[in-house]
Amino acid sequence: MKKVHFKTFGCRTNQFDTQIMLSNLKNFKIEDNDIISDIIVINSCTVTNGADSSVRAYISSIKRKNPNAKIILAGCGAHSKGDSLFEENVVFGVMGHSEKSNIDTLLQKENPFYEIGDLNHIDSSIVEDFVGKSRAFIKIQEGCDFDCSYCIIPSVRGRARSHKTKTILEQISLLASNGYGEFILTGTNVGSFGKDTGTNLAKLLKEISLIRGVRRVRIGSLEPVQIDDELKELLDESWMAKHLHIALQHTDDKILKIMNRRNAFAEDEKLLNFISKKGYAIGTDFIVGHPGESEQMWKNAIKRVESLPLTHIHAFTYSKRDRTPSAEMKDTVKGDIAKARHAELTSCVNEKNKAFRKINHKNLEVLIESTKNKNLYKGYDQFYNLLEVKSDIDLSSSWIIAQNAEVKDDKNFFKYEC
C-alpha cells in the first residue's frame, strides 16, 4: 500500500479541508514522514506572496529529500499557481477545492493530472474524526463577497455560499458522540453564513448549543458589520468561547477606504468596547504598509489601536497580489518602514494581552491539545490564551480548570495536581 503524507499550509479552513481528504482516503496509508512517502499532498495557501514562497520552498525541499515522490497540489494555491506549476512539471497533479472527496481516485492516477473542478462547489462530506486533534473544525461556508482591494481570496475560493444547516448539525452531532467537546466554526467569511439560505450565524449557534456533548464553540474571523443584535444576545451564553476575532484590517479611515473595506473606526470602536465589557478577549487582523499608508496615517492608526481593547493580533505586512486593485497602486511603503510598523503594532497588542491575562488568570477552562514531553502539556483557555500545564498524570485531550495560573510574558503556566 502506497504511503501518503499531507502538508497543510494556512488557515483553519485548510485544516478542515485536509481532514476531508484524510477521511476519503481508502487505498493508501497515511504517513507522518514526508521523506519516506510515495505521495505528498500539499494543501496550499496563497493569501500572501510569503505563503506562495513557503509552498514553493517546501516543494523544492521535497524534491531534494525525496525526489521520487509524486507531489500533488491542493488548496487555494491550486487555483492561483496550479496551472503554471503543472505546466513547468513542478508538481505531478493539481486538484481544486471541489475534488477533495475524489482524492482516493485521483491519487491512483498513473499519469499527471490537472483537475481544478468547480469553484462554486459546496462540499457535503461528513468528517467522523480529526486525526491528531482534540478540537474539531467545522466548515460552515465557502467563499467571500467582500471585494477588498488587496485580497485574492474571492478569486480562489469563489463567492460566498453556505453549507446546509442540517449537514453542519449532523457533523457536530457525530463528532460530539465521538468525544469532541470544542468546535471551531470556520470558513472563508464565516459571518456571511446563511445570507443565501434565509438564516444566519446566530440561529446556527443556537441550534449547535442544543447538541448533547457540545461544551464550547469558537467562531472564526468575523467582519465588524456582521455582528448584529441577534449575535450580540448570545455573548453571555456559557458555551460561547470568550474570544472573538474581528477583522478590522486597519484603524485609519482613509486607508480603510483605499482598501475598499466596509467598516469605519467609529463603529468599530463602539463595537469592540461593547464586546470587551462582556468579558471577551478580542483579536483582529491588521495589514501594515498597504499602498497609500502615509506616516501620518500610521501615527493615527497606532494611536487608535492603543485605545482599543484588543488582546490578540494577526499582523501582516502588505503583500502584493496579482490581479487585485491594490497591486496597481503606486504609493507603496518601503519594506523597512512596513517592518518597523509591524513590530510597533505587535508589541502594542502583546502588552495588551499580558495586561488582560493578569486580570483573567483564574478559573481558566482549558482543553489540553498536545504534549511537549511526558509531563508538559498545552492548551487554550476560554479567552484563547495559551496555557502550559505541568502534570505527572496523562492529561491528553482532557478538560481542566486552572484555578490560578501564573502569568508569563507570552503564555500562562499552571501546575496540575489531582
Helices and strands as residue ranges (DSSP letters): E 3-8, H 12-23, E 29-30, G 34-36, E 39-44, H 49-65, E 70-75, H 76-80, H 82-87, E 93-95, G 97-102, H 103-106, E 113-115, E 136-142, H 153-157, E 161-162, H 165-177, E 182-187, G 190-192, H 201-209, E 216-219, G 224-226, H 229-232, E 243-245, H 253-258, H 265-277, E 281-288, H 295-307, E 312-317, G 325-328, H 335-359, E 362-373, E 376-380, E 386-390, E 399-404, E 406-407, E 412-415
